[in-house]
């Protein structure tokens, strides 16, 4: 059986501490703190897919920071963010290929009975749990829109 994502992150934090890998430990601690903060705020235990949403949010923040640092000529700070991205991405599943993504979209449209743009919310609601952490939601949204528009 696969280890729960939160437990896996906790184990990696201990491993990084033992290995005295301060840079990696720092990133994993940030991730674990973000997960715990959300659990405390919402008084829930996050599922793996909810943890993936936390990771995706952190990745988006880092992507924004990287572009800002690079445009400001601060490659040192951009490199730090790039390292954080590599650590965070290691917790996400393999991204869907283009054909797998199109198959998921087709299946969601079929099962939700969507026929027009008004049904886009139903399609996206059906898709989100199935593609969590495996595809860019903005890209998926554009593909669904194109499909529903005919």
DSSP file (Angstrom, degrees, kcal/mol; ACC not computed):
  #  RESIDUE AA STRUCTURE BP1 BP2  ACC     N-H-->O    O-->H-N    N-H-->O    O-->H-N    TCO  KAPPA ALPHA  PHI   PSI    X-CA   Y-CA   Z-CA
    1    1 A X              0   0    0      0, 0.0     2,-0.2     0, 0.0     0, 0.0   0.000 360.0 360.0 360.0 141.3    0.0    0.0    0.0
    2    2 A X        -     0   0    0      1,-0.1     2,-0.1     0, 0.0     3,-0.1  -0.500 360.0-112.2 -74.6 138.0    1.2    3.5   -0.8
    3    3 A X        -     0   0    0     -2,-0.2    -1,-0.1     1,-0.1     5,-0.0  -0.427  38.4 -99.4 -68.7 140.9    2.1    5.7    2.1
    4    4 A X     >  -     0   0    0      1,-0.1     4,-2.4    -2,-0.1     5,-0.2  -0.322  31.6-120.0 -59.8 144.8   -0.2    8.7    2.7
    5    5 A X  H  > S+     0   0    0      1,-0.2     4,-2.5     2,-0.2     5,-0.2   0.881 111.6  51.0 -58.3 -43.5    1.3   11.9    1.2
    6    6 A X  H  > S+     0   0    0      1,-0.2     4,-2.1     2,-0.2    -1,-0.2   0.904 112.0  47.5 -63.4 -40.5    1.4   13.7    4.6
    7    7 A X  H  > S+     0   0    0      2,-0.2     4,-2.4     1,-0.2    -1,-0.2   0.887 110.8  52.1 -66.5 -39.4    3.2   10.8    6.2
    8    8 A X  H  X S+     0   0    0     -4,-2.4     4,-2.4     2,-0.2    -2,-0.2   0.909 109.4  49.4 -62.7 -43.4    5.7   10.7    3.2
    9    9 A X  H  X S+     0   0    0     -4,-2.5     4,-2.0     1,-0.2    -2,-0.2   0.908 110.4  51.0 -62.6 -42.1    6.4   14.4    3.6
   10   10 A X  H  X S+     0   0    0     -4,-2.1     4,-1.9     2,-0.2    -2,-0.2   0.909 110.3  49.0 -61.7 -43.1    7.0   13.9    7.3
   11   11 A X  H  X S+     0   0    0     -4,-2.4     4,-2.5     1,-0.2    -2,-0.2   0.907 110.4  50.7 -63.3 -42.3    9.4   11.0    6.6
   12   12 A X  H  X S+     0   0    0     -4,-2.4     4,-2.5     1,-0.2    -1,-0.2   0.843 107.0  55.0 -65.5 -32.7   11.3   13.1    4.1
   13   13 A X  H  X S+     0   0    0     -4,-2.0     4,-2.0     2,-0.2    -1,-0.2   0.922 109.7  46.1 -65.4 -43.2   11.6   15.9    6.6
   14   14 A X  H  X S+     0   0    0     -4,-1.9     4,-2.6     2,-0.2    -2,-0.2   0.910 112.5  51.1 -64.4 -41.9   13.2   13.5    9.1
   15   15 A X  H  X S+     0   0    0     -4,-2.5     4,-2.4     1,-0.2    -2,-0.2   0.915 110.5  48.1 -61.5 -43.9   15.5   12.1    6.4
   16   16 A X  H  <>S+     0   0    0     -4,-2.5     5,-2.5     2,-0.2     4,-0.4   0.874 111.6  50.8 -65.5 -37.1   16.6   15.7    5.4
   17   17 A X  H ><5S+     0   0    0     -4,-2.0     3,-1.0     3,-0.2    -2,-0.2   0.935 111.8  46.7 -64.9 -46.1   17.2   16.5    9.0
   18   18 A X  H 3<5S+     0   0    0     -4,-2.6    -2,-0.2     1,-0.3    -1,-0.2   0.881 113.4  48.8 -62.7 -38.2   19.4   13.4    9.5
   19   19 A X  T 3<5S-     0   0    0     -4,-2.4    -1,-0.3    -5,-0.2    -2,-0.2   0.488 108.2-127.6 -80.1  -2.5   21.3   14.1    6.3
   20   20 A X  T < 5 +     0   0    0     -3,-1.0     2,-1.3    -4,-0.4    -3,-0.2   0.863  52.8 157.2  54.3  39.0   21.8   17.7    7.5
   21   21 A X     >< +     0   0    0     -5,-2.5     4,-2.8     1,-0.2     5,-0.2  -0.708  14.3 177.2 -92.7  82.7   20.4   18.9    4.1
   22   22 A X  H  > S+     0   0    0     -2,-1.3     4,-2.2     1,-0.2    -1,-0.2   0.850  73.1  52.1 -61.0 -39.4   19.4   22.3    5.4
   23   23 A X  H  > S+     0   0    0      2,-0.2     4,-1.5     1,-0.2    -1,-0.2   0.945 115.1  40.5 -65.3 -47.9   18.2   23.6    2.0
   24   24 A X  H  > S+     0   0    0      1,-0.2     4,-2.4     2,-0.2     5,-0.2   0.910 113.7  54.5 -65.9 -43.0   15.9   20.6    1.4
   25   25 A X  H  X S+     0   0    0     -4,-2.8     4,-2.6     1,-0.2    -1,-0.2   0.891 105.1  54.6 -57.8 -41.5   14.8   20.6    5.0
   26   26 A X  H  X S+     0   0    0     -4,-2.2     4,-2.0    -5,-0.2    -1,-0.2   0.911 109.7  46.0 -60.1 -44.5   13.7   24.2    4.8
   27   27 A X  H  X S+     0   0    0     -4,-1.5     4,-2.2     2,-0.2    -2,-0.2   0.923 113.4  48.4 -66.1 -44.6   11.5   23.6    1.8
   28   28 A X  H  X S+     0   0    0     -4,-2.4     4,-2.8     1,-0.2    -2,-0.2   0.883 110.2  52.4 -66.2 -37.5    9.9   20.5    3.3
   29   29 A X  H  X S+     0   0    0     -4,-2.6     4,-2.7    -5,-0.2    -1,-0.2   0.910 108.0  51.5 -63.2 -41.3    9.2   22.4    6.6
   30   30 A X  H  X S+     0   0    0     -4,-2.0     4,-2.2     2,-0.2    -2,-0.2   0.927 112.2  46.6 -59.4 -45.0    7.5   25.2    4.7
   31   31 A X  H  X S+     0   0    0     -4,-2.2     4,-2.2     2,-0.2    -2,-0.2   0.937 112.9  48.1 -62.7 -47.9    5.3   22.6    2.9
   32   32 A X  H  X S+     0   0    0     -4,-2.8     4,-2.7     1,-0.2    -1,-0.2   0.887 111.2  51.4 -62.5 -38.8    4.5   20.8    6.2
   33   33 A X  H  X S+     0   0    0     -4,-2.7     4,-2.7     2,-0.2    -1,-0.2   0.892 108.9  51.0 -65.0 -39.4    3.7   24.1    7.9
   34   34 A X  H  X S+     0   0    0     -4,-2.2     4,-1.9     2,-0.2    -2,-0.2   0.895 111.8  47.6 -65.1 -39.3    1.4   25.1    5.1
   35   35 A X  H  X S+     0   0    0     -4,-2.2     4,-2.2     2,-0.2    -2,-0.2   0.950 113.9  46.2 -64.9 -49.7   -0.5   21.8    5.3
   36   36 A X  H  X S+     0   0    0     -4,-2.7     4,-2.7     1,-0.2     5,-0.2   0.891 110.0  54.8 -61.3 -40.2   -0.8   22.1    9.1
   37   37 A X  H  X S+     0   0    0     -4,-2.7     4,-2.9     1,-0.2    -1,-0.2   0.923 109.7  46.0 -60.1 -44.7   -1.9   25.7    8.9
   38   38 A X  H  X S+     0   0    0     -4,-1.9     4,-2.4     2,-0.2    -1,-0.2   0.892 112.4  51.1 -66.3 -38.7   -4.8   24.7    6.5
   39   39 A X  H  X>S+     0   0    0     -4,-2.2     5,-1.5     2,-0.2     4,-1.0   0.914 113.9  44.1 -64.2 -41.8   -5.7   21.8    8.8
   40   40 A X  H  <5S+     0   0    0     -4,-2.7     3,-0.3     2,-0.2    -2,-0.2   0.931 113.7  50.1 -68.1 -45.9   -5.8   24.0   11.8
   41   41 A X  H  <5S+     0   0    0     -4,-2.9    -2,-0.2     1,-0.2    -1,-0.2   0.902 123.1  31.1 -59.1 -42.8   -7.7   26.8   10.0
   42   42 A X  H  <5S-     0   0    0     -4,-2.4    -1,-0.2    -5,-0.2    -2,-0.2   0.470 101.8-129.4 -97.9  -2.7  -10.4   24.5    8.7
   43   43 A X  T  <5 +     0   0    0     -4,-1.0     2,-0.3    -3,-0.3    -3,-0.2   0.915  69.0 113.1  53.4  48.6  -10.3   22.0   11.6
   44   44 A X  S   <S-     0   0    0     -5,-1.5     2,-0.6    -6,-0.2    -1,-0.2  -0.901  72.6-114.1-139.0 166.9   -9.9   19.0    9.2
   45   45 A X        -     0   0    0     -2,-0.3     2,-0.1    -3,-0.1    -9,-0.0  -0.946  42.3-125.9-101.8 119.6   -7.4   16.4    8.3
   46   46 A X        -     0   0    0     -2,-0.6   -40,-0.2   -11,-0.1     2,-0.1  -0.390  16.8-137.1 -70.7 140.5   -6.3   17.0    4.6
   47   47 A X     >  -     0   0    0     -2,-0.1     4,-2.3     1,-0.1     5,-0.2  -0.394  32.1 -98.9 -83.5 170.4   -6.6   14.3    2.1
   48   48 A X  H  > S+     0   0    0      1,-0.2     4,-2.2     2,-0.2     5,-0.1   0.905 125.4  50.8 -58.0 -41.9   -3.8   13.6   -0.4
   49   49 A X  H  > S+     0   0    0      1,-0.2     4,-1.3     2,-0.2    -1,-0.2   0.861 110.2  49.3 -68.2 -32.9   -5.7   15.5   -3.1
   50   50 A X  H  > S+     0   0    0      2,-0.2     4,-1.6     1,-0.2    -1,-0.2   0.857 109.6  52.1 -70.6 -35.0   -6.2   18.5   -0.8
   51   51 A X  H  X S+     0   0    0     -4,-2.3     4,-2.3     1,-0.2    -2,-0.2   0.889 105.6  55.4 -65.7 -38.4   -2.4   18.4    0.0
   52   52 A X  H  X S+     0   0    0     -4,-2.2     4,-2.8     1,-0.2    -1,-0.2   0.867 104.3  53.6 -62.3 -35.5   -1.7   18.4   -3.7
   53   53 A X  H  X S+     0   0    0     -4,-1.3     4,-2.2     2,-0.2    -1,-0.2   0.887 107.5  50.7 -65.3 -38.1   -3.8   21.6   -4.0
   54   54 A X  H  X S+     0   0    0     -4,-1.6     4,-2.1     2,-0.2    -2,-0.2   0.926 112.0  47.6 -62.5 -44.4   -1.6   23.2   -1.2
   55   55 A X  H  X S+     0   0    0     -4,-2.3     4,-2.6     1,-0.2    -2,-0.2   0.917 110.2  51.9 -63.6 -43.7    1.5   22.1   -3.2
   56   56 A X  H  X S+     0   0    0     -4,-2.8     4,-2.3     1,-0.2    -1,-0.2   0.896 109.1  50.6 -60.6 -39.8    0.1   23.5   -6.5
   57   57 A X  H  X S+     0   0    0     -4,-2.2     4,-2.2     1,-0.2    -1,-0.2   0.918 111.0  48.4 -63.5 -43.1   -0.6   26.8   -4.7
   58   58 A X  H  X S+     0   0    0     -4,-2.1     4,-2.0     1,-0.2    -2,-0.2   0.883 110.5  52.0 -64.6 -37.9    3.0   26.9   -3.4
   59   59 A X  H  X S+     0   0    0     -4,-2.6     4,-2.3     2,-0.2    -2,-0.2   0.900 108.5  50.6 -64.4 -41.0    4.3   26.1   -6.9
   60   60 A X  H  X S+     0   0    0     -4,-2.3     4,-2.2     1,-0.2    -2,-0.2   0.915 109.1  51.3 -64.0 -42.3    2.3   28.9   -8.5
   61   61 A X  H  X S+     0   0    0     -4,-2.2     4,-2.2     1,-0.2    -1,-0.2   0.907 111.4  47.9 -60.0 -41.6    3.7   31.4   -5.9
   62   62 A X  H  X S+     0   0    0     -4,-2.0     4,-2.9     2,-0.2    -1,-0.2   0.874 107.5  54.6 -69.6 -36.3    7.2   30.3   -6.7
   63   63 A X  H  X S+     0   0    0     -4,-2.3     4,-2.0     2,-0.2    -1,-0.2   0.918 110.1  47.7 -61.8 -42.2    6.6   30.6  -10.4
   64   64 A X  H  X S+     0   0    0     -4,-2.2     4,-2.0     1,-0.2    -2,-0.2   0.924 112.7  48.8 -62.5 -44.5    5.5   34.2   -9.9
   65   65 A X  H  X S+     0   0    0     -4,-2.2     4,-3.1     1,-0.2     5,-0.3   0.907 107.9  54.5 -63.0 -42.7    8.6   34.8   -7.7
   66   66 A X  H  X S+     0   0    0     -4,-2.9     4,-2.7     1,-0.2     5,-0.2   0.932 109.2  46.8 -58.6 -47.4   11.0   33.3  -10.2
   67   67 A X  H  X S+     0   0    0     -4,-2.0     4,-2.1     1,-0.2    -1,-0.2   0.896 114.4  47.9 -64.6 -38.1    9.8   35.6  -13.0
   68   68 A X  H  X S+     0   0    0     -4,-2.0     4,-1.4     2,-0.2    -2,-0.2   0.922 113.5  46.9 -66.8 -43.6   10.0   38.7  -10.7
   69   69 A X  H  <>S+     0   0    0     -4,-3.1     5,-3.2     1,-0.2     4,-0.3   0.909 113.1  49.0 -64.7 -41.9   13.5   37.8   -9.5
   70   70 A X  H ><5S+     0   0    0     -4,-2.7     3,-1.1    -5,-0.3    -1,-0.2   0.900 110.7  49.5 -66.6 -39.3   14.7   37.1  -13.0
   71   71 A X  H 3<5S+     0   0    0     -4,-2.1    -1,-0.2     1,-0.3    -2,-0.2   0.782 111.1  50.9 -69.8 -24.2   13.3   40.4  -14.3
   72   72 A X  T 3<5S-     0   0    0     -4,-1.4    -1,-0.3    -5,-0.2    -2,-0.2   0.422 118.3-113.8 -90.0   0.8   15.0   42.2  -11.4
   73   73 A X  T < 5S+     0   0    0     -3,-1.1     2,-0.8    -4,-0.3    -3,-0.2   0.752  74.9 133.4  75.4  23.4   18.3   40.5  -12.2
   74   74 A X     >< +     0   0    0     -5,-3.2     4,-2.0     1,-0.2     3,-0.4  -0.598  15.8 159.3-106.3  69.9   18.4   38.5   -9.0
   75   75 A X  H  > S+     0   0    0     -2,-0.8     4,-2.8     1,-0.2     5,-0.2   0.809  70.2  63.5 -62.6 -30.6   19.3   35.1  -10.3
   76   76 A X  H  > S+     0   0    0      2,-0.2     4,-1.4     1,-0.2    -1,-0.2   0.926 108.5  40.1 -59.7 -44.9   20.5   34.0   -6.9
   77   77 A X  H  > S+     0   0    0     -3,-0.4     4,-2.0     2,-0.2    -2,-0.2   0.872 113.8  54.0 -71.8 -36.7   17.0   34.4   -5.5
   78   78 A X  H  X S+     0   0    0     -4,-2.0     4,-2.4     1,-0.2    -2,-0.2   0.904 106.4  52.7 -62.8 -40.7   15.5   32.9   -8.6
   79   79 A X  H  X S+     0   0    0     -4,-2.8     4,-2.1     1,-0.2    -1,-0.2   0.870 106.7  52.7 -63.3 -37.2   17.8   29.8   -8.2
   80   80 A X  H  X S+     0   0    0     -4,-1.4     4,-2.0     2,-0.2    -1,-0.2   0.922 111.4  46.1 -62.9 -44.2   16.6   29.3   -4.6
   81   81 A X  H  X S+     0   0    0     -4,-2.0     4,-2.4     2,-0.2    -2,-0.2   0.881 109.4  54.9 -65.7 -38.7   13.0   29.4   -5.8
   82   82 A X  H  X S+     0   0    0     -4,-2.4     4,-2.0     2,-0.2    -1,-0.2   0.897 107.5  50.2 -62.5 -40.4   13.8   27.0   -8.7
   83   83 A X  H  X S+     0   0    0     -4,-2.1     4,-1.9     2,-0.2    -1,-0.2   0.923 109.4  51.1 -62.3 -43.9   15.2   24.5   -6.1
   84   84 A X  H  X S+     0   0    0     -4,-2.0     4,-2.7     1,-0.2    -2,-0.2   0.901 107.7  53.4 -60.6 -40.6   12.1   24.8   -4.0
   85   85 A X  H  X S+     0   0    0     -4,-2.4     4,-2.8     1,-0.2    -1,-0.2   0.915 106.9  51.8 -59.4 -43.6   10.0   24.1   -7.1
   86   86 A X  H  X S+     0   0    0     -4,-2.0     4,-0.9     1,-0.2    -1,-0.2   0.890 112.2  45.7 -63.5 -38.4   12.0   20.9   -7.8
   87   87 A X  H >< S+     0   0    0     -4,-1.9     3,-0.6     2,-0.2     4,-0.3   0.941 114.7  47.0 -68.2 -47.2   11.4   19.7   -4.2
   88   88 A X  H >< S+     0   0    0     -4,-2.7     3,-1.7     1,-0.2     4,-0.3   0.896 108.0  55.8 -62.9 -40.9    7.7   20.5   -4.2
   89   89 A X  H >< S+     0   0    0     -4,-2.8     3,-1.5     1,-0.3    -1,-0.2   0.769  92.2  72.0 -64.5 -24.2    7.1   18.9   -7.6
   90   90 A X  T << S+     0   0    0     -4,-0.9    -1,-0.3    -3,-0.6    -2,-0.2   0.700  94.6  54.9 -65.3 -16.7    8.6   15.6   -6.3
   91   91 A X  T <  S+     0   0    0     -3,-1.7     2,-0.3    -4,-0.3    -1,-0.3   0.516  93.1  85.4 -93.3  -6.3    5.4   15.2   -4.3
   92   92 A X  S <  S-     0   0    0     -3,-1.5     3,-0.1    -4,-0.3    41,-0.1  -0.692  83.8-111.1 -94.2 149.1    3.0   15.5   -7.2
   93   93 A X        -     0   0    0     -2,-0.3    -1,-0.1    39,-0.2     3,-0.1  -0.212  52.4 -71.0 -68.7 167.9    2.1   12.6   -9.4
   94   94 A X        -     0   0    0      1,-0.1    -1,-0.2     3,-0.0     3,-0.1  -0.346  60.1-107.3 -57.6 136.3    3.3   12.3  -13.0
   95   95 A X        -     0   0    0     -3,-0.1    40,-0.2     1,-0.1     2,-0.1  -0.312  37.0-102.5 -64.5 151.2    1.5   14.9  -15.2
   96   96 A X        -     0   0    0     38,-2.9    -1,-0.1    35,-0.1     2,-0.1  -0.472  34.0-120.3 -71.1 143.3   -1.1   13.6  -17.6
   97   97 A X     >  -     0   0    0     -2,-0.1     4,-2.6     1,-0.1     5,-0.2  -0.347  31.7-101.9 -74.1 167.5    0.0   13.4  -21.3
   98   98 A X  H  > S+     0   0    0      1,-0.2     4,-2.4     2,-0.2     5,-0.2   0.916 124.2  46.9 -57.4 -44.9   -2.0   15.4  -23.8
   99   99 A X  H  > S+     0   0    0      2,-0.2     4,-2.0     1,-0.2    -1,-0.2   0.886 112.0  49.8 -68.4 -38.1   -3.9   12.3  -24.9
  100  100 A X  H  > S+     0   0    0      2,-0.2     4,-2.3     1,-0.2    -1,-0.2   0.903 111.5  49.9 -64.9 -39.8   -4.7   11.2  -21.3
  101  101 A X  H  X S+     0   0    0     -4,-2.6     4,-2.4     2,-0.2    -2,-0.2   0.927 110.3  48.6 -64.5 -45.5   -5.9   14.7  -20.5
  102  102 A X  H  X S+     0   0    0     -4,-2.4     4,-2.5     1,-0.2    -1,-0.2   0.871 110.5  52.6 -62.3 -36.6   -8.2   14.7  -23.6
  103  103 A X  H  X S+     0   0    0     -4,-2.0     4,-2.5     2,-0.2    -2,-0.2   0.916 109.1  48.9 -64.4 -43.9   -9.5   11.3  -22.6
  104  104 A X  H  X S+     0   0    0     -4,-2.3     4,-2.5     2,-0.2    -2,-0.2   0.908 112.4  48.9 -61.7 -42.6  -10.3   12.5  -19.0
  105  105 A X  H  X S+     0   0    0     -4,-2.4     4,-2.4     2,-0.2     5,-0.2   0.929 111.1  49.4 -63.1 -46.0  -12.1   15.6  -20.5
  106  106 A X  H  X S+     0   0    0     -4,-2.5     4,-2.4     1,-0.2    -2,-0.2   0.917 112.5  48.1 -58.6 -44.8  -14.1   13.4  -22.9
  107  107 A X  H  X S+     0   0    0     -4,-2.5     4,-2.9     2,-0.2     5,-0.2   0.901 111.3  50.0 -64.5 -42.2  -15.1   11.1  -20.0
  108  108 A X  H  X S+     0   0    0     -4,-2.5     4,-1.9     2,-0.2     6,-0.3   0.893 111.8  48.0 -65.3 -39.6  -16.1   14.0  -17.8
  109  109 A X  H  X>S+     0   0    0     -4,-2.4     5,-1.4     2,-0.2     4,-0.9   0.922 114.2  47.4 -65.4 -43.3  -18.2   15.6  -20.5
  110  110 A X  H ><5S+     0   0    0     -4,-2.4     3,-0.5    -5,-0.2    -2,-0.2   0.942 115.0  43.7 -63.7 -49.3  -19.9   12.2  -21.2
  111  111 A X  H 3<5S+     0   0    0     -4,-2.9    -1,-0.2     1,-0.2    -2,-0.2   0.802 115.3  48.1 -70.6 -28.5  -20.6   11.3  -17.6
  112  112 A X  H 3<5S-     0   0    0     -4,-1.9    -1,-0.2    -5,-0.2    -2,-0.2   0.594 103.8-129.3 -86.9  -9.8  -21.9   14.8  -16.7
  113  113 A X  T <<5 +     0   0    0     -4,-0.9    -3,-0.2    -3,-0.5    -4,-0.1   0.750  44.8 172.0  70.1  23.4  -24.1   15.0  -19.7
  114  114 A X      < +     0   0    0     -5,-1.4    -1,-0.2    -6,-0.3     3,-0.1  -0.383  17.4 157.6 -69.8 141.7  -22.7   18.4  -20.7
  115  115 A X        +     0   0    0      1,-0.2     2,-0.2    -2,-0.1    -1,-0.1   0.529  58.8  31.1-134.6 -23.8  -23.7   19.8  -24.0
  116  116 A X  S >  S-     0   0    0     33,-0.0     3,-1.8     1,-0.0    -1,-0.2  -0.785  88.3 -92.9-133.3 175.7  -23.2   23.5  -23.8
  117  117 A X  G >  S+     0   0    0      1,-0.3     3,-1.8    -2,-0.2     4,-0.3   0.771 117.3  70.2 -61.3 -26.0  -21.0   26.1  -22.2
  118  118 A X  G 3  S+     0   0    0      1,-0.3     3,-0.4     2,-0.1    -1,-0.3   0.741  95.2  55.8 -63.6 -20.7  -23.6   26.4  -19.4
  119  119 A X  G <> S+     0   0    0     -3,-1.8     4,-1.9     1,-0.2     3,-0.4   0.367  74.8 103.3 -91.9   5.0  -22.5   22.9  -18.3
  120  120 A X  H <> S+     0   0    0     -3,-1.8     4,-2.8     1,-0.2     5,-0.2   0.878  76.5  55.6 -57.7 -40.5  -18.8   23.9  -17.9
  121  121 A X  H  > S+     0   0    0     -3,-0.4     4,-2.4    -4,-0.3    -1,-0.2   0.893 107.2  49.9 -59.1 -41.3  -19.0   24.0  -14.1
  122  122 A X  H  > S+     0   0    0     -3,-0.4     4,-1.9    -4,-0.2    -1,-0.2   0.916 112.1  47.7 -63.4 -43.0  -20.4   20.4  -14.0
  123  123 A X  H  X S+     0   0    0     -4,-1.9     4,-2.1     2,-0.2    -2,-0.2   0.934 113.3  47.0 -64.5 -46.6  -17.5   19.2  -16.2
  124  124 A X  H  X S+     0   0    0     -4,-2.8     4,-2.7     1,-0.2    -1,-0.2   0.885 110.2  53.4 -64.1 -38.6  -14.8   21.0  -14.2
  125  125 A X  H  X S+     0   0    0     -4,-2.4     4,-0.6    -5,-0.2    -1,-0.2   0.878 111.6  46.1 -63.2 -37.3  -16.3   19.7  -10.9
  126  126 A X  H  < S+     0   0    0     -4,-1.9     4,-0.5    -5,-0.2    -1,-0.2   0.843 116.6  45.7 -72.4 -33.5  -16.1   16.1  -12.3
  127  127 A X  H >X S+     0   0    0     -4,-2.1     4,-1.6    -5,-0.2     3,-1.0   0.895  94.8  73.2 -77.9 -41.5  -12.6   16.7  -13.6
  128  128 A X  H 3X S+     0   0    0     -4,-2.7     4,-0.9     1,-0.3     3,-0.5   0.847  99.0  43.7 -49.6 -50.3  -10.9   18.3  -10.7
  129  129 A X  H 3< S+     0   0    0     -4,-0.6    -1,-0.3     1,-0.2    -2,-0.1   0.832 114.8  51.4 -67.2 -26.6  -10.6   15.3   -8.4
  130  130 A X  H <4 S+     0   0    0     -3,-1.0    -1,-0.2    -4,-0.5    -2,-0.2   0.722 120.3  31.8 -81.6 -21.4   -9.5   13.1  -11.2
  131  131 A X  H >X S+     0   0    0     -4,-1.6     3,-3.0    -3,-0.5     4,-0.7   0.311  80.1 147.9-117.6   7.8   -6.7   15.4  -12.5
  132  132 A X  T 3< S-     0   0    0     -4,-0.9   -39,-0.2     1,-0.3     4,-0.1  -0.185  80.8  -2.2 -50.4 123.7   -5.6   17.0   -9.2
  133  133 A X  T 34 S+     0   0    0      2,-0.3    -1,-0.3   -41,-0.1     3,-0.1   0.473 120.0  83.5  76.3   1.4   -1.9   17.7   -9.3
  134  134 A X  T <4 S+     0   0    0     -3,-3.0   -38,-2.9     1,-0.2     2,-0.3   0.449  91.9  26.3-117.9  -2.3   -1.5   16.2  -12.8
  135  135 A X  S  < S-     0   0    0     -4,-0.7     2,-0.5   -40,-0.2    -2,-0.3  -0.987  81.9-100.3-158.6 151.7   -2.6   19.0  -15.1
  136  136 A X     >  -     0   0    0     -2,-0.3     4,-2.5     1,-0.2     3,-0.3  -0.637  28.8-147.0 -75.3 119.3   -2.7   22.8  -15.2
  137  137 A X  H  > S+     0   0    0     -2,-0.5     4,-2.9     1,-0.2     5,-0.2   0.851  96.7  55.6 -59.4 -37.2   -6.3   23.8  -14.4
  138  138 A X  H  > S+     0   0    0      2,-0.2     4,-2.0     1,-0.2    -1,-0.2   0.913 110.3  45.6 -62.8 -41.7   -6.1   26.9  -16.8
  139  139 A X  H  > S+     0   0    0     -3,-0.3     4,-2.2     2,-0.2    -2,-0.2   0.915 113.2  49.8 -66.0 -43.2   -5.1   24.6  -19.7
  140  140 A X  H  X S+     0   0    0     -4,-2.5     4,-2.7     1,-0.2     5,-0.2   0.920 109.2  52.3 -61.6 -44.0   -7.8   22.1  -18.8
  141  141 A X  H  X S+     0   0    0     -4,-2.9     4,-2.5     1,-0.2    -1,-0.2   0.907 109.3  49.1 -59.1 -43.7  -10.4   24.9  -18.6
  142  142 A X  H  X S+     0   0    0     -4,-2.0     4,-2.2     2,-0.2    -1,-0.2   0.896 112.0  48.6 -64.1 -40.1   -9.4   26.1  -22.1
  143  143 A X  H  X S+     0   0    0     -4,-2.2     4,-2.2     2,-0.2    -2,-0.2   0.903 112.0  48.3 -67.2 -40.5   -9.6   22.6  -23.5
  144  144 A X  H  X S+     0   0    0     -4,-2.7     4,-2.9     2,-0.2     5,-0.2   0.926 111.1  51.2 -63.5 -44.4  -13.1   22.0  -21.9
  145  145 A X  H  X S+     0   0    0     -4,-2.5     4,-1.9     1,-0.2    -2,-0.2   0.914 110.5  48.6 -59.0 -45.0  -14.3   25.4  -23.3
  146  146 A X  H  < S+     0   0    0     -4,-2.2     4,-0.4     1,-0.2    -1,-0.2   0.894 112.5  48.9 -62.6 -40.4  -13.1   24.5  -26.8
  147  147 A X  H >< S+     0   0    0     -4,-2.2     3,-0.9     1,-0.2    -2,-0.2   0.924 112.9  46.0 -64.9 -45.4  -14.8   21.1  -26.6
  148  148 A X  H 3< S+     0   0    0     -4,-2.9   -31,-0.2     1,-0.3    -1,-0.2   0.781 106.6  58.6 -72.2 -26.2  -18.1   22.5  -25.4
  149  149 A X  T 3<        0   0    0     -4,-1.9    -1,-0.3    -5,-0.2    -2,-0.2   0.577 360.0 360.0 -78.5  -8.1  -18.1   25.3  -28.0
  150  150 A X    <         0   0    0     -3,-0.9    -3,-0.2    -4,-0.4    -2,-0.1   0.440 360.0 360.0 103.9 360.0  -18.0   22.6  -30.6
